[in-house]
């Protein structure tokens, strides 16, 4: 069974309606969880640097509304670190550091290093 392909004219498309619907669309649970994790990434990385066990980090996240399995935590952390490496390779538009970079990370990038 084949589908009939029809051409669409610009007049037939409700651009404003589509734009409004996309603005109102809710992210999926996975997207929301990933977004929340990425927002907390500097704090998670700081806890890891302070030798806080992943299990304890997961407990704190869950207690505060972000429930993740150990496997999901690892996956999100690995993805975030991979993305961070890509940003550092290609740079951030306009130069500088990514918006979530901490003062110590900025100093370390430019050879000033923070005391840890």
N, C-alpha and C positions, 0 to 999 in steps of 0.2 A: 504494500500500500504506500503510495507516494503522496507527499504533501504538495499542494499547489503553492508555488512561491509567487507572491504578489509584490509589486513595487509600492513604496510608501512615499507620498509627497510630504514635504515639510508642512503644508497646510493641514494635513490629516493628523499630525502629531501634536498632542497637548503638552508642550514643553513645560509650561508653568505647573500643570498638574503633576507631571512626573517629578519635577524638581521638588515640589511641596511634599509629595508622598515619600520621596527618598529622604528628605530632611526629617520627616516624622517617623521613619522606620526605626525600629528598635534593633540593636545588635543582637546576635545570637548569644546564648549563654557562654559559649566558648570564646567568642570575640570579647565579651564583657570581662571574662575571667582573665584572658590574655592582656587586655588593656589595663586591668587593675594590677596585675602582676608587674607589667612593665612600668607602671607608675610607681610601684613600690620597690623596683629594682635597686636603686641606690641604697635603700635601707637594708634590703636583703643581702646585697653584696657587702655592706659594712658589717652586718652580723656574721657573715661567713669569714670575713677578715679577722673578726674578733674571736674566731674559733667556736662560735655558737653552732651546735650540731643541727643538721638539717631537720632532724626529728623535732627539735625544740622550735625551730623557725616555723615548721608546719603547724605545730600546736598554737603558736602565737597568731599565725595567719587565720587559722580556723576559728579561734576564739574571737577574732575580730571580723568575721564574716566572709573570709576567703578560704573555703575548704578545698584543698587540693590533695590528691594522692601523692605518694612519694614519686611515682613514675611521672605524673603530670608536672610536678615541681621540677624534676630533673629536665624534662623536655622543655618547659618554658625557660628555665635557666640557660640551658644549652642554646636555644634559639636566640635568646636575648644577647648572650655573649657572642654568638656568631654575627648577629646584626651589628653589635658594637664594633667587632673587628672589621666588618665591611665599611662602617662609617669612618673608622680610623684610616682604612686603606685609601678610600676615595675622598675623605674629608667631608666636612659639613658645608653646604652652600654658604658662601660668604666667609669661609674660614671659621676658626674657633672650635669650640668643643660642643658636643651634643648637649641639649638642654638639661639633661639629668646628671651631667658631670659634677662631681664634688670639687671643692677647693683643692683637696689633696690630689685628686686625679689630674686636675689642671696643672698643678705644680709639678707633679711627677712627669707629665707629658713634656714640660718645658725644662726638665732637669733640675727643678728646685726641690722636688720630693718632700713629702710631709713626714713628720716624725710619727712613727707607729711603734 
